[in-house]
Amino acid sequence: MRGQRDDGQPNPDAELLDQLQSMEGKVRKMRENRNSQREQGKAVAQKRNAVQEQYREHKKKLDLMKAELDAIHAERNLHKAKRDTIQAQLRELIGQAKGRRNEKG
């Protein structure tokens, strides 16, 4: 029988053998736990990388849209400046025309 000598006396190494087997079981569980956590970490890292890639793609699109808007705003400002110049010239011409009417009248 395991753990006993042939003469029926308990084997002194039996207790050590039980402790060793218990510790091996604990080490096995810890190793399985470590591997499980490693796999979970890899999965989380893949999700994180996918989210970061989506962020980069969206940021590129937004940057392109912003560049387009900036170009549109610059063009708008040019048109406003031209309009303001034309309006100033019109005011000046109208003022000159009123001045001539007042001189004749």
Biopython code that builds the backbone (N, CA, C, O; Angstrom):
import numpy as np
from Bio.PDB.StructureBuilder import StructureBuilder

atoms = [
    (1, "MET", "N", (0.832, -1.178, 0.000)),
    (1, "MET", "CA", (0.000, 0.000, 0.000)),
    (1, "MET", "C", (0.876, 1.240, 0.000)),
    (1, "MET", "O", (1.947, 1.262, 0.607)),
    (2, "ARG", "N", (0.418, 2.249, -0.673)),
    (2, "ARG", "CA", (1.221, 3.451, -0.814)),
    (2, "ARG", "C", (1.254, 4.215, 0.499)),
    (2, "ARG", "O", (0.237, 4.315, 1.186)),
    (3, "GLY", "N", (2.429, 4.762, 0.857)),
    (3, "GLY", "CA", (2.559, 5.547, 2.067)),
    (3, "GLY", "C", (2.833, 4.711, 3.301)),
    (3, "GLY", "O", (2.964, 5.254, 4.398)),
    (4, "GLN", "N", (2.921, 3.420, 3.144)),
    (4, "GLN", "CA", (3.231, 2.558, 4.289)),
    (4, "GLN", "C", (4.324, 1.574, 3.893)),
    (4, "GLN", "O", (4.429, 1.155, 2.741)),
    (5, "ARG", "N", (5.130, 1.224, 4.883)),
    (5, "ARG", "CA", (6.164, 0.220, 4.634)),
    (5, "ARG", "C", (5.525, -1.170, 4.617)),
    (5, "ARG", "O", (4.350, -1.346, 4.940)),
    (6, "ASP", "N", (6.307, -2.101, 4.246)),
    (6, "ASP", "CA", (5.808, -3.478, 4.199)),
    (6, "ASP", "C", (5.405, -3.991, 5.581)),
    (6, "ASP", "O", (4.553, -4.871, 5.701)),
    (7, "ASP", "N", (6.023, -3.434, 6.617)),
    (7, "ASP", "CA", (5.733, -3.919, 7.968)),
    (7, "ASP", "C", (4.545, -3.199, 8.609)),
    (7, "ASP", "O", (4.254, -3.421, 9.785)),
    (8, "GLY", "N", (3.835, -2.314, 7.831)),
    (8, "GLY", "CA", (2.666, -1.646, 8.368)),
    (8, "GLY", "C", (2.963, -0.319, 9.034)),
    (8, "GLY", "O", (2.033, 0.346, 9.489)),
    (9, "GLN", "N", (4.185, 0.084, 9.110)),
    (9, "GLN", "CA", (4.551, 1.374, 9.699)),
    (9, "GLN", "C", (4.342, 2.482, 8.668)),
    (9, "GLN", "O", (4.602, 2.266, 7.485)),
    (10, "PRO", "N", (3.867, 3.685, 9.096)),
    (10, "PRO", "CA", (3.690, 4.789, 8.137)),
    (10, "PRO", "C", (5.044, 5.233, 7.580)),
    (10, "PRO", "O", (6.041, 5.308, 8.298)),
    (11, "ASN", "N", (5.044, 5.520, 6.305)),
    (11, "ASN", "CA", (6.261, 5.971, 5.621)),
    (11, "ASN", "C", (6.493, 7.434, 5.988)),
    (11, "ASN", "O", (5.593, 8.253, 5.802)),
    (12, "PRO", "N", (7.674, 7.790, 6.503)),
    (12, "PRO", "CA", (7.913, 9.185, 6.881)),
    (12, "PRO", "C", (7.919, 10.123, 5.674)),
    (12, "PRO", "O", (7.692, 11.324, 5.820)),
    (13, "ASP", "N", (8.174, 9.587, 4.500)),
    (13, "ASP", "CA", (8.194, 10.431, 3.299)),
    (13, "ASP", "C", (6.791, 10.644, 2.724)),
    (13, "ASP", "O", (6.610, 11.450, 1.811)),
    (14, "ALA", "N", (5.821, 9.938, 3.243)),
    (14, "ALA", "CA", (4.454, 10.048, 2.720)),
    (14, "ALA", "C", (3.913, 11.459, 2.893)),
    (14, "ALA", "O", (3.257, 11.996, 2.000)),
    (15, "GLU", "N", (4.190, 12.051, 4.041)),
    (15, "GLU", "CA", (3.715, 13.423, 4.284)),
    (15, "GLU", "C", (4.377, 14.404, 3.318)),
    (15, "GLU", "O", (3.730, 15.302, 2.779)),
    (16, "LEU", "N", (5.684, 14.210, 3.111)),
    (16, "LEU", "CA", (6.400, 15.075, 2.162)),
    (16, "LEU", "C", (5.868, 14.877, 0.746)),
    (16, "LEU", "O", (5.736, 15.837, -0.013)),
    (17, "LEU", "N", (5.567, 13.646, 0.399)),
    (17, "LEU", "CA", (5.027, 13.353, -0.925)),
    (17, "LEU", "C", (3.670, 14.026, -1.114)),
    (17, "LEU", "O", (3.385, 14.571, -2.180)),
    (18, "ASP", "N", (2.846, 13.988, -0.090)),
    (18, "ASP", "CA", (1.541, 14.659, -0.159)),
    (18, "ASP", "C", (1.707, 16.169, -0.316)),
    (18, "ASP", "O", (0.998, 16.798, -1.102)),
    (19, "GLN", "N", (2.645, 16.746, 0.435)),
    (19, "GLN", "CA", (2.902, 18.191, 0.321)),
    (19, "GLN", "C", (3.391, 18.537, -1.081)),
    (19, "GLN", "O", (2.968, 19.530, -1.673)),
    (20, "LEU", "N", (4.292, 17.699, -1.604)),
    (20, "LEU", "CA", (4.827, 17.933, -2.948)),
    (20, "LEU", "C", (3.704, 17.892, -3.982)),
    (20, "LEU", "O", (3.632, 18.755, -4.858)),
    (21, "GLN", "N", (2.839, 16.901, -3.883)),
    (21, "GLN", "CA", (1.736, 16.790, -4.835)),
    (21, "GLN", "C", (0.779, 17.973, -4.701)),
    (21, "GLN", "O", (0.266, 18.482, -5.697)),
    (22, "SER", "N", (0.547, 18.400, -3.477)),
    (22, "SER", "CA", (-0.316, 19.555, -3.245)),
    (22, "SER", "C", (0.294, 20.809, -3.862)),
    (22, "SER", "O", (-0.399, 21.590, -4.514)),
    (23, "MET", "N", (1.594, 20.996, -3.652)),
    (23, "MET", "CA", (2.268, 22.183, -4.204)),
    (23, "MET", "C", (2.300, 22.124, -5.729)),
    (23, "MET", "O", (2.134, 23.147, -6.393)),
    (24, "GLU", "N", (2.511, 20.932, -6.287)),
    (24, "GLU", "CA", (2.493, 20.797, -7.745)),
    (24, "GLU", "C", (1.120, 21.165, -8.295)),
    (24, "GLU", "O", (1.016, 21.798, -9.346)),
    (25, "GLY", "N", (0.074, 20.770, -7.587)),
    (25, "GLY", "CA", (-1.285, 21.137, -8.000)),
    (25, "GLY", "C", (-1.487, 22.643, -7.966)),
    (25, "GLY", "O", (-2.089, 23.221, -8.871)),
    (26, "LYS", "N", (-0.974, 23.276, -6.906)),
    (26, "LYS", "CA", (-1.089, 24.735, -6.800)),
    (26, "LYS", "C", (-0.319, 25.425, -7.918)),
    (26, "LYS", "O", (-0.797, 26.389, -8.516)),
    (27, "VAL", "N", (0.891, 24.911, -8.194)),
    (27, "VAL", "CA", (1.705, 25.496, -9.273)),
    (27, "VAL", "C", (0.984, 25.343, -10.609)),
    (27, "VAL", "O", (0.978, 26.265, -11.424)),
    (28, "ARG", "N", (0.375, 24.176, -10.832)),
    (28, "ARG", "CA", (-0.362, 23.937, -12.073)),
    (28, "ARG", "C", (-1.515, 24.937, -12.209)),
    (28, "ARG", "O", (-1.724, 25.513, -13.276)),
    (29, "LYS", "N", (-2.264, 25.137, -11.109)),
    (29, "LYS", "CA", (-3.371, 26.102, -11.128)),
    (29, "LYS", "C", (-2.866, 27.512, -11.386)),
    (29, "LYS", "O", (-3.469, 28.269, -12.147)),
    (30, "MET", "N", (-1.743, 27.861, -10.741)),
    (30, "MET", "CA", (-1.181, 29.203, -10.949)),
    (30, "MET", "C", (-0.744, 29.385, -12.396)),
    (30, "MET", "O", (-0.933, 30.455, -12.975)),
    (31, "ARG", "N", (-0.155, 28.333, -12.986)),
    (31, "ARG", "CA", (0.291, 28.391, -14.376)),
    (31, "ARG", "C", (-0.915, 28.557, -15.304)),
    (31, "ARG", "O", (-0.880, 29.351, -16.244)),
    (32, "GLU", "N", (-1.978, 27.800, -15.031)),
    (32, "GLU", "CA", (-3.199, 27.914, -15.837)),
    (32, "GLU", "C", (-3.799, 29.309, -15.699)),
    (32, "GLU", "O", (-4.252, 29.898, -16.681)),
    (33, "ASN", "N", (-3.800, 29.829, -14.484)),
    (33, "ASN", "CA", (-4.316, 31.173, -14.230)),
    (33, "ASN", "C", (-3.488, 32.213, -14.990)),
    (33, "ASN", "O", (-4.032, 33.132, -15.601)),
    (34, "ARG", "N", (-2.161, 32.050, -14.938)),
    (34, "ARG", "CA", (-1.278, 32.978, -15.649)),
    (34, "ARG", "C", (-1.553, 32.938, -17.147)),
    (34, "ARG", "O", (-1.669, 33.981, -17.790)),
    (35, "ASN", "N", (-1.657, 31.732, -17.698)),
    (35, "ASN", "CA", (-1.918, 31.601, -19.132)),
    (35, "ASN", "C", (-3.267, 32.209, -19.506)),
    (35, "ASN", "O", (-3.400, 32.855, -20.545)),
    (36, "SER", "N", (-4.253, 31.999, -18.656)),
    (36, "SER", "CA", (-5.579, 32.571, -18.905)),
    (36, "SER", "C", (-5.516, 34.098, -18.899)),
    (36, "SER", "O", (-6.081, 34.758, -19.771)),
    (37, "GLN", "N", (-4.830, 34.639, -17.914)),
    (37, "GLN", "CA", (-4.707, 36.100, -17.844)),
    (37, "GLN", "C", (-3.920, 36.645, -19.027)),
    (37, "GLN", "O", (-4.225, 37.723, -19.536)),
    (38, "ARG", "N", (-2.913, 35.908, -19.462)),
    (38, "ARG", "CA", (-2.126, 36.333, -20.623)),
    (38, "ARG", "C", (-3.009, 36.396, -21.864)),
    (38, "ARG", "O", (-2.936, 37.348, -22.641)),
    (39, "GLU", "N", (-3.842, 35.376, -22.045)),
    (39, "GLU", "CA", (-4.754, 35.354, -23.193)),
    (39, "GLU", "C", (-5.762, 36.499, -23.113)),
    (39, "GLU", "O", (-6.062, 37.143, -24.119)),
    (40, "GLN", "N", (-6.278, 36.747, -21.922)),
    (40, "GLN", "CA", (-7.210, 37.867, -21.749)),
    (40, "GLN", "C", (-6.512, 39.183, -22.060)),
    (40, "GLN", "O", (-7.096, 40.071, -22.682)),
    (41, "GLY", "N", (-5.272, 39.306, -21.629)),
    (41, "GLY", "CA", (-4.504, 40.518, -21.905)),
    (41, "GLY", "C", (-4.298, 40.724, -23.391)),
    (41, "GLY", "O", (-4.393, 41.844, -23.893)),
    (42, "LYS", "N", (-4.014, 39.634, -24.096)),
    (42, "LYS", "CA", (-3.838, 39.732, -25.551)),
    (42, "LYS", "C", (-5.134, 40.175, -26.224)),
    (42, "LYS", "O", (-5.117, 41.005, -27.132)),
    (43, "ALA", "N", (-6.256, 39.615, -25.771)),
    (43, "ALA", "CA", (-7.554, 39.982, -26.354)),
    (43, "ALA", "C", (-7.856, 41.454, -26.105)),
    (43, "ALA", "O", (-8.320, 42.158, -27.002)),
    (44, "VAL", "N", (-7.594, 41.917, -24.892)),
    (44, "VAL", "CA", (-7.838, 43.324, -24.559)),
    (44, "VAL", "C", (-6.916, 44.222, -25.379)),
    (44, "VAL", "O", (-7.336, 45.281, -25.845)),
    (45, "ALA", "N", (-5.669, 43.809, -25.557)),
    (45, "ALA", "CA", (-4.727, 44.608, -26.348)),
    (45, "ALA", "C", (-5.189, 44.693, -27.803)),
    (45, "ALA", "O", (-5.066, 45.746, -28.429)),
    (46, "GLN", "N", (-5.715, 43.602, -28.341)),
    (46, "GLN", "CA", (-6.220, 43.629, -29.716)),
    (46, "GLN", "C", (-7.404, 44.580, -29.842)),
    (46, "GLN", "O", (-7.502, 45.332, -30.812)),
    (47, "LYS", "N", (-8.304, 44.543, -28.858)),
    (47, "LYS", "CA", (-9.439, 45.469, -28.877)),
    (47, "LYS", "C", (-8.949, 46.910, -28.802)),
    (47, "LYS", "O", (-9.429, 47.775, -29.535)),
    (48, "ARG", "N", (-7.990, 47.163, -27.913)),
    (48, "ARG", "CA", (-7.436, 48.505, -27.773)),
    (48, "ARG", "C", (-6.819, 48.971, -29.089)),
    (48, "ARG", "O", (-7.040, 50.104, -29.516)),
    (49, "ASN", "N", (-6.048, 48.097, -29.730)),
    (49, "ASN", "CA", (-5.414, 48.458, -30.990)),
    (49, "ASN", "C", (-6.454, 48.738, -32.073)),
    (49, "ASN", "O", (-6.273, 49.643, -32.887)),
    (50, "ALA", "N", (-7.541, 47.967, -32.084)),
    (50, "ALA", "CA", (-8.602, 48.198, -33.067)),
    (50, "ALA", "C", (-9.258, 49.554, -32.830)),
    (50, "ALA", "O", (-9.539, 50.285, -33.781)),
    (51, "VAL", "N", (-9.501, 49.889, -31.576)),
    (51, "VAL", "CA", (-10.109, 51.187, -31.247)),
    (51, "VAL", "C", (-9.166, 52.319, -31.642)),
    (51, "VAL", "O", (-9.605, 53.332, -32.188)),
    (52, "GLN", "N", (-7.881, 52.152, -31.370)),
    (52, "GLN", "CA", (-6.920, 53.194, -31.731)),
    (52, "GLN", "C", (-6.841, 53.370, -33.243)),
    (52, "GLN", "O", (-6.696, 54.491, -33.729)),
    (53, "GLU", "N", (-6.935, 52.274, -33.989)),
    (53, "GLU", "CA", (-6.912, 52.359, -35.446)),
    (53, "GLU", "C", (-8.155, 53.095, -35.958)),
    (53, "GLU", "O", (-8.062, 53.921, -36.866)),
    (54, "GLN", "N", (-9.309, 52.794, -35.374)),
    (54, "GLN", "CA", (-10.532, 53.511, -35.746)),
    (54, "GLN", "C", (-10.382, 54.995, -35.444)),
    (54, "GLN", "O", (-10.783, 55.842, -36.242)),
    (55, "TYR", "N", (-9.806, 55.304, -34.295)),
    (55, "TYR", "CA", (-9.600, 56.705, -33.915)),
    (55, "TYR", "C", (-8.736, 57.400, -34.964)),
    (55, "TYR", "O", (-9.040, 58.515, -35.387)),
    (56, "ARG", "N", (-7.647, 56.730, -35.385)),
    (56, "ARG", "CA", (-6.761, 57.341, -36.387)),
    (56, "ARG", "C", (-7.508, 57.589, -37.699)),
    (56, "ARG", "O", (-7.347, 58.638, -38.323)),
    (57, "GLU", "N", (-8.331, 56.609, -38.114)),
    (57, "GLU", "CA", (-9.089, 56.773, -39.358)),
    (57, "GLU", "C", (-10.070, 57.938, -39.248)),
    (57, "GLU", "O", (-10.166, 58.758, -40.161)),
    (58, "HIS", "N", (-10.790, 58.012, -38.143)),
    (58, "HIS", "CA", (-11.752, 59.104, -37.956)),
    (58, "HIS", "C", (-11.029, 60.448, -37.888)),
    (58, "HIS", "O", (-11.513, 61.446, -38.422)),
    (59, "LYS", "N", (-9.883, 60.469, -37.240)),
    (59, "LYS", "CA", (-9.130, 61.719, -37.129)),
    (59, "LYS", "C", (-8.667, 62.187, -38.506)),
    (59, "LYS", "O", (-8.697, 63.383, -38.796)),
    (60, "LYS", "N", (-8.236, 61.248, -39.358)),
    (60, "LYS", "CA", (-7.832, 61.613, -40.721)),
    (60, "LYS", "C", (-9.009, 62.237, -41.470)),
    (60, "LYS", "O", (-8.864, 63.265, -42.131)),
    (61, "LYS", "N", (-10.191, 61.592, -41.355)),
    (61, "LYS", "CA", (-11.376, 62.125, -42.033)),
    (61, "LYS", "C", (-11.711, 63.523, -41.518)),
    (61, "LYS", "O", (-12.002, 64.431, -42.297)),
    (62, "LEU", "N", (-11.665, 63.681, -40.204)),
    (62, "LEU", "CA", (-11.972, 64.989, -39.621)),
    (62, "LEU", "C", (-10.956, 66.038, -40.052)),
    (62, "LEU", "O", (-11.323, 67.181, -40.323)),
    (63, "ASP", "N", (-9.681, 65.659, -40.119)),
    (63, "ASP", "CA", (-8.656, 66.606, -40.549)),
    (63, "ASP", "C", (-8.884, 67.036, -41.994)),
    (63, "ASP", "O", (-8.702, 68.204, -42.336)),
    (64, "LEU", "N", (-9.289, 66.076, -42.849)),
    (64, "LEU", "CA", (-9.582, 66.429, -44.243)),
    (64, "LEU", "C", (-10.779, 67.376, -44.321)),
    (64, "LEU", "O", (-10.754, 68.361, -45.059)),
    (65, "MET", "N", (-11.826, 67.068, -43.554)),
    (65, "MET", "CA", (-13.005, 67.938, -43.547)),
    (65, "MET", "C", (-12.649, 69.325, -43.030)),
    (65, "MET", "O", (-13.130, 70.330, -43.554)),
    (66, "LYS", "N", (-11.816, 69.379, -42.012)),
    (66, "LYS", "CA", (-11.414, 70.668, -41.453)),
    (66, "LYS", "C", (-10.611, 71.461, -42.477)),
    (66, "LYS", "O", (-10.779, 72.675, -42.590)),
    (67, "ALA", "N", (-9.746, 70.789, -43.220)),
    (67, "ALA", "CA", (-8.973, 71.469, -44.250)),
    (67, "ALA", "C", (-9.906, 72.030, -45.329)),
    (67, "ALA", "O", (-9.713, 73.148, -45.805)),
    (68, "GLU", "N", (-10.923, 71.241, -45.712)),
    (68, "GLU", "CA", (-11.899, 71.720, -46.697)),
    (68, "GLU", "C", (-12.648, 72.937, -46.160)),
    (68, "GLU", "O", (-12.833, 73.925, -46.871)),
    (69, "LEU", "N", (-13.077, 72.858, -44.899)),
    (69, "LEU", "CA", (-13.788, 73.989, -44.299)),
    (69, "LEU", "C", (-12.895, 75.225, -44.223)),
    (69, "LEU", "O", (-13.352, 76.341, -44.470)),
    (70, "ASP", "N", (-11.637, 75.028, -43.884)),
    (70, "ASP", "CA", (-10.719, 76.165, -43.816)),
    (70, "ASP", "C", (-10.576, 76.822, -45.187)),
    (70, "ASP", "O", (-10.524, 78.048, -45.289)),
    (71, "ALA", "N", (-10.512, 75.999, -46.247)),
    (71, "ALA", "CA", (-10.418, 76.548, -47.600)),
    (71, "ALA", "C", (-11.696, 77.312, -47.953)),
    (71, "ALA", "O", (-11.634, 78.392, -48.541)),
    (72, "ILE", "N", (-12.845, 76.755, -47.595)),
    (72, "ILE", "CA", (-14.127, 77.424, -47.862)),
    (72, "ILE", "C", (-14.199, 78.743, -47.099)),
    (72, "ILE", "O", (-14.638, 79.754, -47.648)),
    (73, "HIS", "N", (-13.772, 78.738, -45.842)),
    (73, "HIS", "CA", (-13.804, 79.968, -45.041)),
    (73, "HIS", "C", (-12.857, 81.019, -45.606)),
    (73, "HIS", "O", (-13.176, 82.208, -45.607)),
    (74, "ALA", "N", (-11.702, 80.588, -46.081)),
    (74, "ALA", "CA", (-10.763, 81.538, -46.678)),
    (74, "ALA", "C", (-11.375, 82.165, -47.931)),
    (74, "ALA", "O", (-11.256, 83.371, -48.150)),
    (75, "GLU", "N", (-12.029, 81.342, -48.750)),
    (75, "GLU", "CA", (-12.684, 81.857, -49.956)),
    (75, "GLU", "C", (-13.812, 82.813, -49.586)),
    (75, "GLU", "O", (-13.979, 83.854, -50.221)),
    (76, "ARG", "N", (-14.587, 82.465, -48.560)),
    (76, "ARG", "CA", (-15.659, 83.336, -48.082)),
    (76, "ARG", "C", (-15.102, 84.682, -47.642)),
    (76, "ARG", "O", (-15.669, 85.729, -47.956)),
    (77, "ASN", "N", (-13.997, 84.649, -46.920)),
    (77, "ASN", "CA", (-13.405, 85.897, -46.441)),
    (77, "ASN", "C", (-12.912, 86.762, -47.596)),
    (77, "ASN", "O", (-12.995, 87.988, -47.534)),
    (78, "LEU", "N", (-12.393, 86.121, -48.661)),
    (78, "LEU", "CA", (-11.983, 86.888, -49.840)),
    (78, "LEU", "C", (-13.189, 87.572, -50.479)),
    (78, "LEU", "O", (-13.130, 88.746, -50.841)),
    (79, "HIS", "N", (-14.285, 86.821, -50.612)),
    (79, "HIS", "CA", (-15.499, 87.405, -51.193)),
    (79, "HIS", "C", (-16.032, 88.545, -50.326)),
    (79, "HIS", "O", (-16.486, 89.563, -50.848)),
    (80, "LYS", "N", (-15.979, 88.377, -49.013)),
    (80, "LYS", "CA", (-16.421, 89.452, -48.119)),
    (80, "LYS", "C", (-15.566, 90.695, -48.305)),
    (80, "LYS", "O", (-16.077, 91.815, -48.336)),
    (81, "ALA", "N", (-14.262, 90.490, -48.429)),
    (81, "ALA", "CA", (-13.366, 91.635, -48.612)),
    (81, "ALA", "C", (-13.681, 92.344, -49.928)),
    (81, "ALA", "O", (-13.709, 93.574, -49.980)),
    (82, "LYS", "N", (-13.918, 91.571, -50.993)),
    (82, "LYS", "CA", (-14.274, 92.176, -52.283)),
    (82, "LYS", "C", (-15.593, 92.932, -52.167)),
    (82, "LYS", "O", (-15.723, 94.051, -52.664)),
    (83, "ARG", "N", (-16.578, 92.307, -51.500)),
    (83, "ARG", "CA", (-17.874, 92.950, -51.308)),
    (83, "ARG", "C", (-17.719, 94.262, -50.556)),
    (83, "ARG", "O", (-18.290, 95.281, -50.947)),
    (84, "ASP", "N", (-16.949, 94.235, -49.478)),
    (84, "ASP", "CA", (-16.751, 95.445, -48.684)),
    (84, "ASP", "C", (-16.082, 96.542, -49.501)),
    (84, "ASP", "O", (-16.420, 97.718, -49.368)),
    (85, "THR", "N", (-15.129, 96.152, -50.348)),
    (85, "THR", "CA", (-14.456, 97.138, -51.204)),
    (85, "THR", "C", (-15.447, 97.753, -52.186)),
    (85, "THR", "O", (-15.470, 98.969, -52.381)),
    (86, "ILE", "N", (-16.268, 96.900, -52.804)),
    (86, "ILE", "CA", (-17.265, 97.390, -53.762)),
    (86, "ILE", "C", (-18.277, 98.290, -53.065)),
    (86, "ILE", "O", (-18.645, 99.335, -53.602)),
    (87, "GLN", "N", (-18.736, 97.897, -51.868)),
    (87, "GLN", "CA", (-19.694, 98.721, -51.132)),
    (87, "GLN", "C", (-19.087, 100.067, -50.754)),
    (87, "GLN", "O", (-19.770, 101.090, -50.800)),
    (88, "ALA", "N", (-17.826, 100.073, -50.385)),
    (88, "ALA", "CA", (-17.166, 101.339, -50.044)),
    (88, "ALA", "C", (-17.091, 102.233, -51.276)),
    (88, "ALA", "O", (-17.315, 103.440, -51.185)),
    (89, "GLN", "N", (-16.776, 101.644, -52.425)),
    (89, "GLN", "CA", (-16.723, 102.428, -53.661)),
    (89, "GLN", "C", (-18.104, 102.976, -54.006)),
    (89, "GLN", "O", (-18.233, 104.126, -54.427)),
    (90, "LEU", "N", (-19.151, 102.140, -53.823)),
    (90, "LEU", "CA", (-20.508, 102.607, -54.093)),
    (90, "LEU", "C", (-20.890, 103.761, -53.172)),
    (90, "LEU", "O", (-21.472, 104.750, -53.618)),
    (91, "ARG", "N", (-20.562, 103.633, -51.885)),
    (91, "ARG", "CA", (-20.868, 104.724, -50.952)),
    (91, "ARG", "C", (-20.158, 106.009, -51.376)),
    (91, "ARG", "O", (-20.717, 107.103, -51.311)),
    (92, "GLU", "N", (-18.935, 105.845, -51.802)),
    (92, "GLU", "CA", (-18.177, 107.027, -52.223)),
    (92, "GLU", "C", (-18.805, 107.653, -53.466)),
    (92, "GLU", "O", (-18.936, 108.874, -53.548)),
    (93, "LEU", "N", (-19.191, 106.823, -54.433)),
    (93, "LEU", "CA", (-19.826, 107.348, -55.644)),
    (93, "LEU", "C", (-21.169, 107.998, -55.332)),
    (93, "LEU", "O", (-21.487, 109.057, -55.873)),
    (94, "ILE", "N", (-21.963, 107.365, -54.457)),
    (94, "ILE", "CA", (-23.256, 107.938, -54.074)),
    (94, "ILE", "C", (-23.038, 109.263, -53.358)),
    (94, "ILE", "O", (-23.769, 110.228, -53.582)),
    (95, "GLY", "N", (-22.042, 109.301, -52.507)),
    (95, "GLY", "CA", (-21.731, 110.556, -51.809)),
    (95, "GLY", "C", (-21.319, 111.644, -52.789)),
    (95, "GLY", "O", (-21.714, 112.799, -52.633)),
    (96, "GLN", "N", (-20.534, 111.292, -53.790)),
    (96, "GLN", "CA", (-20.123, 112.271, -54.795)),
    (96, "GLN", "C", (-21.329, 112.746, -55.600)),
    (96, "GLN", "O", (-21.441, 113.933, -55.909)),
    (97, "ALA", "N", (-22.246, 111.814, -55.947)),
    (97, "ALA", "CA", (-23.433, 112.184, -56.718)),
    (97, "ALA", "C", (-24.321, 113.107, -55.899)),
    (97, "ALA", "O", (-24.863, 114.070, -56.443)),
    (98, "LYS", "N", (-24.486, 112.843, -54.615)),
    (98, "LYS", "CA", (-25.283, 113.721, -53.762)),
    (98, "LYS", "C", (-24.626, 115.087, -53.655)),
    (98, "LYS", "O", (-25.305, 116.114, -53.643)),
    (99, "GLY", "N", (-23.320, 115.093, -53.579)),
    (99, "GLY", "CA", (-22.606, 116.361, -53.489)),
    (99, "GLY", "C", (-22.805, 117.196, -54.743)),
    (99, "GLY", "O", (-22.927, 118.417, -54.644)),
    (100, "ARG", "N", (-22.842, 116.589, -55.904)),
    (100, "ARG", "CA", (-23.043, 117.315, -57.149)),
    (100, "ARG", "C", (-24.464, 117.865, -57.213)),
    (100, "ARG", "O", (-24.682, 118.983, -57.680)),
    (101, "ARG", "N", (-25.446, 117.061, -56.733)),
    (101, "ARG", "CA", (-26.823, 117.540, -56.744)),
    (101, "ARG", "C", (-26.958, 118.759, -55.848)),
    (101, "ARG", "O", (-27.645, 119.722, -56.188)),
    (102, "ASN", "N", (-26.304, 118.707, -54.712)),
    (102, "ASN", "CA", (-26.390, 119.830, -53.780)),
    (102, "ASN", "C", (-25.731, 121.073, -54.367)),
    (102, "ASN", "O", (-26.166, 122.189, -54.080)),
    (103, "GLU", "N", (-24.696, 120.907, -55.181)),
    (103, "GLU", "CA", (-24.025, 122.055, -55.786)),
    (103, "GLU", "C", (-24.910, 122.697, -56.851)),
    (103, "GLU", "O", (-24.906, 123.918, -57.006)),
    (104, "LYS", "N", (-25.672, 121.878, -57.589)),
    (104, "LYS", "CA", (-26.528, 122.388, -58.650)),
    (104, "LYS", "C", (-27.767, 123.053, -58.078)),
    (104, "LYS", "O", (-28.251, 124.054, -58.607)),
    (105, "GLY", "N", (-28.261, 122.499, -57.017)),
    (105, "GLY", "CA", (-29.527, 122.910, -56.467)),
    (105, "GLY", "C", (-29.450, 124.110, -55.685)),
    (105, "GLY", "O", (-30.463, 124.569, -55.158)),
]
sb = StructureBuilder()
sb.init_structure("model")
sb.init_model(0)
sb.init_chain("A")
sb.init_seg("    ")
for serial, (resi, resn, name, xyz) in enumerate(atoms, 1):
    if name == "N":
        sb.init_residue(resn, " ", resi, " ")
    sb.init_atom(name, np.array(xyz, "f"), 0.0, 1.0, " ", f" {name:<3s}", serial, name[0])
structure = sb.get_structure()
